[in-house]
């Protein structure tokens, strides 16, 4: 039986995500679906609007069979690190045969061409040349690929789902994995798009939740914990900011100055931003600072497979993983005690509870069991 791996934030889970699962099964047959999902913090440098156990339940009810957690040190990272951590988890499961992802183009072969180009020595040399000219990193990547493959293929990198798909393929190649990539054409509103009669974007749904226009139990946002986050950032010094990931090229000093001046997180982001530094990169750096994380906290490889939820078929996968997984499979909270990366995750979860509309208690990482349907 095929087992499709899906990498997701599900922030929150919506109809477009359910469609992706259905289309994956249409492509691969009646396969099992194992999801690697971001925990309480996401790539845009913010809290997930709903807690990870609520989102895992929604994913299972929407067609997934197994939900594994992508730890914060990869979930709140650049596309390359996000993809590498998630793909390593899927590969370590020992049961996943395919990686399915949504894309704006729906052409996996074109994305494979771009991935191979980015990993070539000639493209890396071109990338360094454009970086030396002071261009933003994303623009440099696209320009380097354009010089080698032409404008059309390079243009794929300007679309967020295509870009992530390329990073998934690069991660599979780097691991020399036998997992095969497949892609599903994205339907409905685009990434960070707006309303759609059937498939609105996740950002649109989040806005409705935070505005109180959609029912959700105790949503979360950094805005709810803004003063606490600013207090933690203001307590940091130059050395602390320099230790954050992706903060070279003078960015750490810009954020330090912005933190000293900004009265809101948005002011900090705005004061830090230049043409060279993407807004999301700055948001992630500020989040890492508020969480007390440093680049050295992200290990070279994941250390465990943390189960957030499973269906009946998912439990069958877990039984297979007992013999085939390359990492420990954690199905109970107590299994994580003493594992440094999970102890760190518990600290992140405690901070998340202060970023909910009604602050929650400490210690939920050690008392909340996986969702079993």
Buried (B, 14 or more C-beta within 10 A) or exposed (E): EBBBBBBBBBBBBBBBBBBBBBBBBEBBEEBBBBBBBBBBBBBBBBBBBBBBBBBBBBBBBBBBBBBBBBBBBBBBBBBBBBBBBBBBBBBBBBBBBBBBBBBBBBBBEBBBBBBBBBEEEEBEEBBEBBBEEEBBBBBBBBBBBBBBBEEEBBBBBEBBBBBBBBBBBBBBBBBEBEBBBBBBEBBBBBBEBEEBEEBBBBBBBBBBBBEEEBEBEBBBBBBBBBEBBBEBBEEBEEEBBBBBBBBEEEBBBBBBBBBEEBEEBEBBBEBBBEEBBBEBBBBBBBBBBBBBBBEEBBEEEBBBBBBBBBBEBBBBBBEBBEEEBEBBBBBEBEBBEEBEBBEBBBBBBBBBBBBBBEEBEBEBBBEBEBBBB
